[in-house]
Amino acid sequence: MVLLAAKGLSLLDVNPGLVVWTLVTFLVVVLVLKKFAWDVILKALDERAETVQNDIKKASELRSEAEALLKDYEARLNSAKDEANAIVAEAKSDALKLKAKLLEETNSEVKAQKDQAVKEIELAKGKALEQLQSQIVEMSISVASKVLEKQLKAEDYKAFIENELDQLKKLSA
């Protein structure tokens, strides 16, 4: 810019001849471009715009597809969670039923064993009473036979009864 100013030229000065030739050159370039390159440039720009639109449309479709897949995945995941919860609930229910069944069976077995033990005790008690009765009968017969064999005095009779009672105590002990 300093060199131009030194030669006396200024960029802000208007030169009518230069303006005409610049305008003519510009018009020639525009006409050449319009004749040879304008259609190609417009076609390339249109193709580029169409490609961009197609890419946007594809991206939108892919996004919609991805959202649908995500919803499907979430639905499947929720379904799997629900199914897992149902399985766990069923397992808990089965475990509680099994526990109740085992408790019931155990209680019935214990009751049956208790009833059996009570029956055995009753039988043993009955046998013991029968044996005791037969021993009492035998002793009574023995006492009666001894009493009949000899005439006892009151003191002998008392001593005899005490002796027999002592024998009964020894047998029951």
Secondary structure, 3 states (H helix, E strand, C coil): CHHHHHHCCCCCCCCHHHHHHHHHHHHHHHHHHHHHHHHHHHHHHHHHHHHHHHHHHHHHHHHHHHHHHHHHHHHHHHHHHHHHHHHHHHHHHHHHHHHHHHHHHHHHHHHHHHHHHHHHHHHHHHHHHHHHHHHHHHHHHHHHHHHHHCCCCHHHHHHHHHHHHHHHHHHHC
